[in-house]
Amino acid sequence: MAKADILIVEDHPTMREAMRMVLEHEGFEIREAADGQSALAMVRERPPDLMFLDLNIPGASGADVLREIKGDPATASVRVVIVTATGEEGREYVLSLGADEYFTKPFSPLALLRTVERTLGPGPQEGAP
């Protein structure tokens, strides 16, 4: 059973690498983008199962990228987790734009993995009798 394809959209290389290392260790296929334009191009070319999207990225803002992805029928089913250092104040806004989950930095590896599991749902083996 192939693990999920996850796109990390984060302009900070250290943060992107930390997320990639945790997720790759769990067997996920990871792709990365550092700005809104390349993120949108990658999603259109091959929609990921899950996307971690930082709100503060160069080019198109995270909110703009989210709006475009959720507004396009070809990519609307991509599950998007907004990643932000601003705390809880932006939660309602991004959820209203269609985000599936809201995740604040800094975070622990366990919190990252739990967010992936919660957003993608249980795998075929999990929860089976």
N, C-alpha and C positions, 0 to 999 in steps of 0.2 A: 504494500500500500504506500503510494507516494505521499510524502509529507507536503504540506501546503507551501505554495509559492508566496513569499512575503516581500513586498517592496518597502524599503525604508527611505523616507524622504526627510532628510535632515542635513542642514548646511554645515553643522559642526562635525569635522572628521572624527574626533575622539568619541563623541556621543554615538555617531553612526557605527564606528568600529565596535564599541562596547555592546551595542544592541545586536550587531551581526554575530559577534562571537557567542553570545548567549544562545541566539536562535539557531545558528549553524550547529552548535554542540547538541541541540535537540533534534537535528536532522532536517530542519527546514531549508528550503532553497531560498537564498537571499539575493535580492537585487537592490541596488542603491541608486538614489538620485540626490543631488545636492541643491536643486532649485526647482521651481514650479514648472518651468517649460519642459525640462527633461523628464520630470515626473509624469506630466500629461502625455508626452510622446510615448513613454514606456507603457503606460496604462492602456493607451489606444492600440499599441502594437501587440501587446500580450497582457490582457488584464490579469493582475495578481489575485490570489484568493483573499489576501489581506494586505492592507497598506497602513504603515505607521506614517502619519503626516504631521510634521512640525508646522505650527502656525506661522512662525517667523522664519521664512525662507526667502532667498533672493528671487527676483522676478515676480511671477504671479504669487500672491500670498497664499498661505495654506487654505484660508477660507475660500479664495477664488478657485483654487484647484479642487477643493471639495465640492463647490457648487457646480463646476463643470463636469466632474465625474458623475455626481448623482443626477445631473440634469440630462445626461446622454444615455439613451436606452441601451447602448452597447456596453456601457461601463457602470450603469446604475447599481448592479448587483455586487460590485466590489465592496468588501467590508472595509470601512475606514476607521482607524483609531487615531484620534487627534492627540498629538503629543505637545505639551506646553509646560513652560516653567512658570506661568502666571497664576497657578493655583486654580481654585474653583470658580473664579468669577466669570470665566468665559464658557463654562459648561453648557448653560441653557442655549446660548447663541449657536454654538457649533452643532449641538444636537438638533436644533431647529433647522439647520442647513442639511441635515441628513447623516451626520457622523453616527457611527455605530457604538462608539465607546470614547471615553475621554480619559487621558492618562497624563499624570503630572510628573515632571522631572524635579529633582533626581528620583531614581527608583531603584529597587533591588532586582536582581535577576529573577527571583521568584515572582515578584509582582508582574514583571514583563511576561513571563510564561503563563501566569494565571490569566492575564488579559488576553493573550492569544487564544487560550483554551475557551474562555468565556465568549469571545467574539466569534470564533469558528464553530463552537459547539463541540460536543463529545465526538471522538472519532468512532469508527465502526466497532473497534474492540471495546472501547470504554462503555461501561453500563450494560453490556450485553450479558444475558444470563449464562 
